[in-house]
Amino acid sequence: MDREETLEFARSLMKEVWEPFDSSAVARFYHQDVVGHHRRPNETQELGYADVVNRIDWDKQTNTNGVFDYRDIIAEEGRYAIRYSYRATSRPKTRMGCRTGIPLLQGGRSTWR
Protein backbone atom coordinates (compact mmCIF):
# COMPACT_ATOMS: atom_id res chain seq x y z
CA MET A 1 0.00 0.00 0.00
CA ASP A 2 1.21 3.49 -0.74
CA ARG A 3 1.16 6.23 1.91
CA GLU A 4 -2.41 7.43 1.21
CA GLU A 5 -3.81 3.88 1.20
CA THR A 6 -2.01 3.14 4.47
CA LEU A 7 -3.40 6.31 6.04
CA GLU A 8 -6.94 5.41 4.97
CA PHE A 9 -6.43 1.87 6.29
CA ALA A 10 -5.38 3.23 9.71
CA ARG A 11 -8.37 5.56 9.90
CA SER A 12 -10.81 2.80 8.87
CA LEU A 13 -9.29 0.44 11.42
CA MET A 14 -9.91 2.87 14.26
CA LYS A 15 -13.46 3.66 13.13
CA GLU A 16 -14.51 0.05 12.44
CA VAL A 17 -12.65 -1.89 15.15
CA TRP A 18 -11.39 0.24 18.04
CA GLU A 19 -13.99 2.99 18.40
CA PRO A 20 -16.94 0.53 18.57
CA PHE A 21 -14.80 -2.19 20.28
CA ASP A 22 -15.84 -4.67 17.57
CA SER A 23 -13.61 -7.74 17.83
CA SER A 24 -15.62 -9.43 15.05
CA ALA A 25 -14.07 -6.90 12.63
CA VAL A 26 -10.46 -7.66 13.60
CA ALA A 27 -9.94 -10.23 10.81
CA ARG A 28 -10.68 -7.57 8.16
CA PHE A 29 -7.68 -5.54 9.31
CA TYR A 30 -5.18 -7.80 11.08
CA HIS A 31 -3.31 -10.83 9.77
CA GLN A 32 -2.86 -13.73 12.19
CA ASP A 33 0.91 -12.98 12.26
CA VAL A 34 0.53 -9.29 13.12
CA VAL A 35 3.04 -7.72 15.52
CA GLY A 36 2.10 -4.47 17.21
CA HIS A 37 4.02 -2.26 19.62
CA HIS A 38 1.98 -0.23 22.09
CA ARG A 39 3.93 2.33 24.07
CA ARG A 40 2.83 4.21 27.15
CA PRO A 41 5.02 6.36 29.38
CA ASN A 42 6.45 3.52 31.49
CA GLU A 43 5.58 0.46 29.45
CA THR A 44 5.99 -1.11 26.03
CA GLN A 45 3.89 -4.08 24.98
CA GLU A 46 4.32 -6.33 21.96
CA LEU A 47 0.91 -7.52 20.83
CA GLY A 48 -0.22 -10.36 18.58
CA TYR A 49 -3.59 -11.14 16.98
CA ALA A 50 -5.11 -12.87 20.04
CA ASP A 51 -3.94 -9.98 22.25
CA VAL A 52 -5.81 -7.52 20.03
CA VAL A 53 -9.04 -9.54 20.16
CA ASN A 54 -8.76 -9.99 23.94
CA ARG A 55 -8.06 -6.27 24.48
CA ILE A 56 -11.06 -5.19 22.40
CA ASP A 57 -13.36 -7.65 24.20
CA TRP A 58 -12.03 -6.48 27.58
CA ASP A 59 -12.55 -2.80 26.68
CA LYS A 60 -16.11 -3.49 25.52
CA GLN A 61 -16.94 -5.31 28.77
CA THR A 62 -15.14 -2.87 31.05
CA ASN A 63 -15.63 0.62 29.61
CA THR A 64 -18.43 2.79 28.30
CA ASN A 65 -18.52 6.17 26.57
CA GLY A 66 -15.06 5.69 25.05
CA VAL A 67 -13.59 8.60 23.12
CA PHE A 68 -10.35 8.53 21.13
CA ASP A 69 -8.56 11.84 20.55
CA TYR A 70 -6.12 11.34 17.67
CA ARG A 71 -3.04 13.53 18.03
CA ASP A 72 -1.16 12.16 15.02
CA ILE A 73 -1.60 9.46 12.41
CA ILE A 74 1.67 9.01 10.58
CA ALA A 75 1.69 6.78 7.54
CA GLU A 76 4.40 5.49 5.26
CA GLU A 77 4.25 2.79 2.63
CA GLY A 78 2.92 -0.30 4.42
CA ARG A 79 3.17 0.92 8.03
CA TYR A 80 1.66 3.53 10.31
CA ALA A 81 1.76 4.96 13.83
CA ILE A 82 -1.08 6.53 15.78
CA ARG A 83 -0.59 8.83 18.77
CA TYR A 84 -3.77 9.28 20.77
CA SER A 85 -5.40 9.79 24.11
CA TYR A 86 -8.40 7.77 25.19
CA ARG A 87 -10.97 8.41 27.85
CA ALA A 88 -13.92 6.36 29.06
CA THR A 89 -15.95 5.53 32.12
CA SER A 90 -15.60 2.11 33.69
CA ARG A 91 -18.74 0.04 33.78
CA PRO A 92 -20.22 -0.50 37.26
CA LYS A 93 -18.84 -3.50 39.16
CA THR A 94 -21.13 -5.85 41.03
CA ARG A 95 -18.63 -7.02 43.63
CA MET A 96 -18.99 -5.53 47.08
CA GLY A 97 -16.45 -2.84 47.84
CA CYS A 98 -15.60 -1.92 44.24
CA ARG A 99 -16.07 1.65 43.12
CA THR A 100 -18.29 2.18 40.08
CA GLY A 101 -18.26 4.61 37.19
CA ILE A 102 -14.59 5.50 37.56
CA PRO A 103 -13.31 7.87 34.83
CA LEU A 104 -10.43 6.41 32.83
CA LEU A 105 -7.87 8.42 30.88
CA GLN A 106 -4.95 6.91 29.05
CA GLY A 107 -2.65 7.86 26.26
CA GLY A 108 -0.54 5.80 24.01
CA ARG A 109 1.19 5.30 20.75
CA SER A 110 0.68 2.21 18.64
CA THR A 111 2.87 1.17 15.74
CA TRP A 112 1.92 -1.70 13.44
CA ARG A 113 3.71 -3.43 10.63
HELIX and SHEET records of a PDB file:
HELIX    1   1 ARG A    3  LEU A   13  1                                  11    
HELIX    2   2 MET A   14  TRP A   18  3                                   5    
HELIX    3   3 SER A   23  ARG A   28  5                                   6    
HELIX    4   4 TYR A   49  THR A   62  1                                  14    
SHEET    1   A 5 GLU A  43  LEU A  47  0                                        
SHEET    2   A 5 GLY A  36  ARG A  40 -1                                        
SHEET    3   A 5 PRO A 103  TRP A 112 -1                                        
SHEET    4   A 5 ARG A  79  SER A  90 -1                                        
SHEET    5   A 5 ASN A  63  GLU A  76 -1                                        
END                                                                             
